[in-house]
Amino acid sequence: MYHADSHGEKIYVVTIKEMLFLILIFISILIFLYPKSLLKQQIENETSNYNLSMLYLKNMLLHSPEDESLMLILAKQSLRNGEREKSLKLLLFLENSKNKKRRKQVILLAYELYKLNYNDSVDKEYRKPLRKKLQKLFSTIYTEHLDTKEDYNIWYNESIFNENNQAIYHYLKIKIKNEPKNIALLQNAYYIASSLGKKNDAIGYIKKLIQLDKKNYDKWLEAYYYFLVNSKLFQQAELLLKGQSKRLPIWEHRLADFYFMRKEFKKASSRYQNLFNTTQEYRKKQKYYFKAVQSLQAGSFIDESISLARKYEDFYIKDTKVRDFLLKLYISTGNLDYGVKLSNKILKTKWQQ
């Protein structure tokens, strides 16, 4: 200390060294007199003065150098204070702790630290190993249930960042419980459940989307149909198609294609004929005519295919594409007489022109 006179009075000023010395003495007294558990708790909860907290911790560690709980608090406070290297050294030391609960805290803190480093860098080469560490740590956090239910939104975002579909799906289900009519969440849940092979879950989600997302009603119906087909749930797929075929021609077309795929060729031909009869557009009508005939031919119903083909000979007599189709059909099926008759009709038509 030093003093100066001012109007006959002595003023004492404390130097910085002396102040630090007094603080250290005060801390030492606190350590000896104050219950350690309460002191730890107060330091850990301190959010305004990290420097003072760390000073307390360092002095406490001098008296208890093997106290892992103090090291963990110091690692946490160092991270909050921006001293990541110091925090990392302590965490690396503590990762082999025999205390299971402490190891869990170390994993969570390490994840936070590496994520901060990852976000602070734009260097792709530096980020690569960090991302791998984060993915490994996140996998441990998820599989060992180190996360807290209250922070499910945070961990949902982290599961997306780490591209962990199992975890994404887990947190999605929690979010959907809280927001059962959220279309975006239901959509994500459907896609993830599908990719994970959870058929019943996927069907449940897509049915909700059909019910709730009116703007995309047909989109989800179509997705539902193809999901059923890809899952080989053919009976359900057929029921869906039959129900929707009465509503829009596109579903009648899908039903016809479905029967063809399932080798139910007579049913396929019947549906293509329905489309032929109800369609006004010439090119579409032609396409359905071909498909109706070809379906019967594919099922070895040759007589029926020839009969249907001949039924519309006159309607298409001026259409070269149809004439070629019919001539090839008659020749390939051994019906040469019909081929000759059609050829004569074509010649007569040309002479008449």
C-alpha positions in Angstrom: 0.0 0.0 0.0 1.0 3.6 -0.4 -0.5 6.9 0.9 -0.7 10.5 -0.1 -1.6 13.6 2.0 -4.6 15.6 1.0 -5.6 18.5 3.3 -3.7 16.8 6.2 -5.6 13.4 5.7 -4.0 10.2 4.7 -5.4 8.3 1.7 -4.5 4.6 1.3 -4.6 3.1 -2.2 -4.4 -0.7 -2.8 -2.2 -1.9 -5.7 -3.4 -4.5 -8.2 -1.1 -7.1 -6.7 -2.3 -6.4 -3.3 -5.9 -6.7 -4.5 -5.3 -10.1 -6.1 -3.6 -11.2 -2.9 -6.6 -10.2 -0.9 -9.0 -12.0 -3.3 -6.9 -15.2 -3.1 -7.0 -15.0 0.7 -10.7 -14.5 0.6 -11.2 -17.4 -1.8 -9.0 -19.6 0.5 -11.1 -18.7 3.5 -14.3 -19.5 1.4 -12.9 -22.8 0.4 -12.2 -23.8 4.0 -15.3 -22.4 5.6 -18.0 -22.6 2.9 -19.5 -26.1 2.1 -17.8 -27.2 -1.1 -21.0 -28.6 -2.8 -22.8 -25.2 -2.4 -19.7 -23.3 -3.6 -19.5 -25.6 -6.7 -23.2 -25.0 -7.4 -22.9 -21.2 -7.1 -19.9 -21.1 -9.4 -21.5 -23.4 -12.0 -24.6 -21.2 -12.0 -22.6 -18.0 -12.4 -23.2 -16.3 -15.7 -22.1 -12.7 -15.3 -18.5 -12.9 -14.1 -16.7 -15.9 -15.6 -13.2 -14.5 -14.8 -14.0 -14.5 -11.0 -15.7 -17.9 -11.2 -12.6 -19.4 -12.9 -10.4 -17.8 -10.3 -12.4 -19.6 -7.6 -12.2 -22.9 -9.5 -8.5 -22.7 -10.0 -7.9 -22.2 -6.4 -10.3 -24.9 -5.4 -8.4 -27.2 -7.7 -5.1 -26.3 -6.0 -6.7 -27.8 -2.8 -8.4 -30.7 -4.6 -6.3 -31.4 -7.7 -8.1 -34.7 -8.5 -11.6 -33.5 -8.2 -13.1 -34.3 -11.6 -16.3 -32.4 -10.8 -14.3 -29.2 -10.4 -12.5 -29.9 -13.7 -15.8 -30.4 -15.4 -17.1 -27.0 -14.1 -13.9 -25.4 -15.1 -14.2 -26.9 -18.6 -17.7 -25.6 -18.9 -16.8 -22.1 -17.6 -13.8 -22.0 -19.9 -16.0 -22.8 -22.9 -18.5 -20.0 -21.9 -15.5 -17.6 -21.5 -14.3 -18.4 -25.0 -11.2 -20.4 -23.8 -11.9 -23.4 -26.0 -8.4 -24.9 -26.0 -8.4 -25.0 -22.2 -11.8 -26.5 -22.1 -10.9 -29.1 -24.7 -7.8 -30.2 -22.7 -9.9 -30.7 -19.6 -12.6 -32.6 -21.6 -10.0 -34.9 -23.2 -8.7 -35.7 -19.7 -12.2 -36.3 -18.4 -13.5 -38.5 -21.3 -12.1 -41.6 -19.5 -13.7 -40.8 -16.2 -15.0 -43.8 -14.3 -18.1 -41.7 -13.3 -20.7 -42.5 -15.9 -22.8 -39.4 -15.3 -19.7 -37.2 -15.7 -18.7 -38.9 -18.9 -22.2 -38.1 -20.3 -21.7 -34.4 -19.4 -18.3 -34.5 -21.1 -19.8 -35.9 -24.3 -22.4 -33.1 -24.4 -19.9 -30.4 -23.7 -17.5 -31.8 -26.3 -20.2 -31.8 -28.9 -21.0 -28.1 -28.1 -17.3 -27.2 -28.3 -16.7 -29.0 -31.7 -19.9 -27.5 -33.1 -18.8 -24.0 -32.2 -15.4 -24.6 -33.9 -17.2 -26.1 -37.0 -19.5 -23.1 -37.3 -16.7 -20.6 -36.9 -14.7 -22.0 -39.8 -15.2 -21.8 -43.5 -12.3 -24.0 -44.3 -13.7 -27.2 -45.8 -10.6 -29.3 -45.1 -10.6 -28.1 -41.4 -14.4 -28.9 -41.2 -14.2 -32.5 -42.5 -12.6 -34.1 -39.5 -14.7 -32.0 -37.2 -17.9 -33.2 -38.9 -16.9 -36.8 -38.4 -16.2 -36.1 -34.7 -19.6 -34.4 -34.4 -21.4 -37.3 -36.2 -19.7 -39.8 -33.8 -20.5 -37.8 -30.7 -24.1 -37.2 -31.9 -24.6 -40.9 -32.5 -23.5 -41.6 -28.9 -25.8 -38.8 -27.6 -28.7 -40.3 -29.4 -28.1 -44.0 -28.7 -27.3 -43.5 -25.1 -30.2 -41.0 -24.6 -28.0 -38.2 -23.3 -30.4 -35.6 -24.7 -33.2 -34.0 -22.7 -36.8 -34.1 -23.8 -37.1 -30.3 -23.3 -34.4 -29.7 -26.0 -35.9 -32.0 -28.6 -36.1 -29.1 -31.2 -32.4 -28.5 -30.8 -31.6 -32.2 -31.2 -33.9 -32.5 -34.2 -31.9 -29.8 -36.0 -28.7 -31.6 -35.0 -30.0 -34.9 -36.3 -30.6 -33.2 -39.6 -27.1 -31.7 -39.5 -25.6 -35.1 -38.8 -27.7 -36.8 -41.4 -28.8 -39.5 -38.9 -32.2 -40.7 -40.2 -33.0 -42.8 -37.2 -32.6 -39.8 -34.9 -34.4 -37.5 -37.3 -37.4 -39.9 -37.2 -37.2 -40.2 -33.4 -37.4 -36.4 -32.9 -39.9 -36.0 -35.7 -42.3 -38.2 -33.9 -41.9 -36.1 -30.7 -42.6 -32.9 -32.7 -45.6 -34.4 -34.4 -47.1 -35.3 -31.0 -47.0 -31.6 -30.2 -48.1 -30.5 -33.7 -50.3 -33.3 -35.1 -51.5 -31.2 -38.0 -48.2 -29.8 -39.2 -48.1 -30.8 -42.9 -44.3 -30.2 -43.3 -43.5 -32.4 -40.3 -45.9 -35.2 -41.6 -44.4 -35.0 -45.0 -40.8 -35.4 -43.6 -42.0 -38.2 -41.4 -43.5 -40.0 -44.4 -40.3 -39.8 -46.4 -38.1 -40.9 -43.5 -40.4 -43.7 -42.5 -40.4 -44.9 -46.1 -36.6 -44.8 -46.3 -36.3 -46.8 -43.0 -38.8 -49.4 -44.2 -41.4 -48.6 -41.6 -44.4 -49.4 -43.9 -47.2 -49.1 -41.4 -45.9 -45.8 -40.1 -45.5 -44.4 -43.6 -49.0 -45.4 -44.5 -50.3 -43.7 -41.4 -48.5 -40.5 -42.3 -49.6 -40.4 -45.9 -53.2 -41.0 -44.9 -53.0 -37.9 -42.7 -51.4 -35.9 -45.5 -54.3 -37.0 -47.8 -56.7 -35.9 -45.2 -55.1 -32.6 -44.2 -53.2 -31.3 -47.3 -56.1 -30.5 -49.5 -54.0 -28.5 -52.0 -51.9 -31.6 -52.8 -54.7 -34.2 -52.4 -54.0 -35.9 -55.7 -50.2 -35.7 -55.2 -50.5 -37.7 -52.0 -53.0 -40.1 -53.4 -50.6 -40.9 -56.2 -47.7 -41.2 -53.8 -49.8 -43.5 -51.6 -50.6 -45.7 -54.7 -47.0 -46.1 -55.7 -46.0 -46.8 -52.1 -48.5 -49.6 -52.0 -47.3 -51.0 -55.3 -43.6 -50.8 -54.3 -44.5 -52.4 -51.0 -46.3 -55.2 -52.9 -49.6 -54.4 -51.1 -51.4 -55.1 -54.4 -54.9 -55.7 -52.9 -54.9 -52.3 -51.2 -53.5 -50.6 -54.3 -56.3 -52.1 -56.4 -59.0 -50.9 -54.0 -57.5 -47.4 -54.1 -57.5 -47.4 -57.9 -61.0 -48.7 -58.3 -62.3 -46.0 -55.9 -60.5 -43.2 -57.7 -61.1 -44.4 -61.2 -64.7 -43.2 -61.0 -63.4 -39.7 -60.2 -60.7 -39.0 -62.8 -59.6 -40.7 -66.1 -56.0 -40.7 -65.0 -56.9 -43.2 -62.2 -58.7 -45.4 -64.8 -55.5 -45.3 -66.8 -53.5 -46.3 -63.8 -55.9 -49.1 -63.0 -55.5 -50.4 -66.6 -51.7 -50.2 -66.3 -51.9 -51.9 -62.9 -53.9 -54.9 -64.3 -51.4 -55.1 -67.2 -48.5 -55.2 -64.7 -50.2 -57.9 -62.7 -50.8 -59.9 -65.9 -54.5 -59.6 -65.6 -54.7 -59.0 -69.3 -58.5 -59.2 -69.8 -59.2 -56.7 -67.0 -56.5 -54.4 -68.5 -58.0 -54.6 -71.9 -61.5 -53.8 -70.5 -60.2 -50.7 -68.8 -58.3 -49.5 -71.9 -61.5 -50.0 -73.8 -63.4 -47.8 -71.3 -60.8 -45.1 -71.8 -61.1 -45.5 -75.6 -64.9 -45.1 -75.4 -64.8 -42.0 -73.0 -61.9 -40.2 -74.6 -62.5 -37.6 -77.3 -58.9 -36.7 -78.2 -57.9 -38.6 -81.3 -54.3 -39.5 -80.4 -55.3 -40.7 -76.9 -58.1 -42.7 -78.4 -55.6 -44.4 -80.8 -53.2 -45.2 -77.9 -56.0 -46.8 -75.8 -57.1 -48.9 -78.8 -53.6 -50.2 -79.3 -53.2 -51.0 -75.6 -56.6 -52.8 -75.4 -55.7 -55.1 -78.3 -52.1 -55.6 -77.1 -53.3 -56.6 -73.6 -55.4 -59.4 -75.0 -52.6 -60.5 -77.3 -50.2 -60.5 -74.3 -52.5 -62.8 -72.4 -52.7 -65.1 -75.4 -56.4 -64.2 -76.0 -55.7 -64.2 -79.7 -59.3 -64.5 -81.0 -60.5 -61.7 -78.7 -57.6 -59.5 -79.7 -58.3 -60.0 -83.5 -62.0 -59.5 -82.9 -61.4 -56.2 -81.1 -58.8 -55.1 -83.7 -61.2 -55.7 -86.7 -64.1 -53.9 -84.9 -62.4 -50.6 -85.6 -60.7 -51.3 -88.9 -63.1 -49.0 -90.8 -62.8 -46.2 -88.2 -59.0 -46.1 -88.7 -58.8 -47.1 -92.4 -57.2 -43.8 -93.3 -54.7 -43.8 -90.4 -51.4 -45.3 -91.7 -50.1 -45.9 -88.2 -53.2 -48.0 -87.3 -53.1 -49.8 -90.6 -49.5 -50.8 -90.1 -50.3 -52.0 -86.5 -53.2 -54.1 -87.8 -51.3 -55.7 -90.7 -48.5 -56.7 -88.3 -51.0 -58.1 -85.9 -52.7 -60.2 -88.5 -49.5 -61.5 -89.9 -47.9 -62.3 -86.5 -51.0 -64.2 -85.4 -51.3 -66.2 -88.6 -54.5 -64.4 -89.7 -53.3 -63.8 -93.3 -56.9 -63.7 -94.7 -57.6 -60.7 -92.5 -54.4 -59.1 -93.7 -55.4 -59.6 -97.3 -58.9 -58.1 -96.7 -57.4 -55.1 -95.0 -54.9 -54.6 -97.8 -57.8 -54.6 -100.3 -59.7 -52.0 -98.2 -56.6 -49.8 -98.1 -56.3 -50.0 -101.9 -60.0 -49.1 -102.4 -59.6 -46.2 -100.1 -56.6 -44.9 -102.1 -58.5 -45.3 -105.4 -61.4 -43.4 -104.0 -59.1 -40.5 -103.0 
